[in-house]
Amino acid sequence: MGDFAGTYVPNKSAIELLTENGLKTNNPKLILLSDGTYKFDIIEGVGLEKSGTWKTGGIDGMFEFYGKDGNLSEWASPSGSGDESVLSLEYQLDEDDWENTKSILFIKQ
């Protein structure tokens, strides 16, 4: 978990996608702490809560994010490691249309 701990921000194409869909981004961040907790600047359409816990080693190596209530709220696909870490999160364009999702990348700063 120490390799992935740090601050992540959406890459350029993710910012463009969010902007195209009318969301003001204001430089959102996902902060993964090495103690297994996280902080997230809420982005409508991404299932992460504002804070909770995270762990590695889920199905197919995915990260699992849990809300304060302990329930699984989101998964993320990692790639790279250390300073080259990238997380792919699902962005649901319309919450009533679960088939209409895109992946957005968060890169480690």
N, C-alpha and C positions, 0 to 999 in steps of 0.2 A: 504494500500500500504506500510505502514511503516514496517509491519511484513515481507514483502518480499524484501524490499530494501536491497542491499548488493552485494557482489561479488560472482559470480558463475563460476565454472570451470567444464569441462567435467569429468565424472567419468571414471574409468579405462577402462571399456568395450567400452565407446565412443572413448577414445584415441586409443584403439586397432583397432576399426573399421576404424577410420580416417587414421591411419597408414597403415592398410591393403590396403586401396584404394589410397595409394600414396600421401597422404597429410601430409605435415610437420606441426606439431601442435604448437610447440613453446609455450606451456602453454596458450592457448587462454582463454580469460575471457569475461564474460558478466556482466556488472556492471549496476544494477538497482538503480537509485537514488530516494529518497523519494519524490522529486519534480515532478516525472512522466517522467523523461528523462532517457535514457540509453546510454551506450557506449559498443561497441562490437568489439572484434578482429575478423575480417572477417574470416569465414571458408567457402571455396568453397563448395557449395551444401546445405548450410543453408541460407534461404531467408532473414535473418536479414541484414539491412544496418549497416554501421559503427556507426551511432548515430541516435537518433530520440526520440520518446515518447512511453510510454507504459501505459496500464491501465488494471485493473482487471475487472472481472464481465462480460466478453464476453459470447458468447454462451457456455452453459454447464460449466460456471466458468472459461473458458479459458482466458489467458492473450492475449491482442492484442498489437502488435507492429506496430508503424507507422514510416515511413521514414520522412526525412526532408520536403518532398513535401506534407506531410499530408496523403498520401495514405497508406492503410493497407498493410504491407509487410509480416507479419508472425504471427502465433498463437503459443502459448505454453500451455501445460497442466501442471498446478501446482499440487503439492502434499505436504503434511506436512505444517508446518508454522514456523515462527521465524527462529531459527538457524538450524532447521531440514528441511528447504525448499528445494524442488527439482523441476526443470523445465524440461519437456520433449519437445524437438524440433524435427521437421522432418528434416532428412538429405536425400537429393535426390542424389543417387549414380550416376545417369546419367541424365542430364537435359533434354535429348530427350525422356526419358522413365519415365513419371510421376508416373507410377505404381510401380516402383522399388525404394521405399523409406524405410528408417529405422528410428526408433526413437533413439535419443541420449539424455542422461540425463546430466543435469548440476546440480551440487550440490553446496549448499551455503557453502562458506568457513567460 
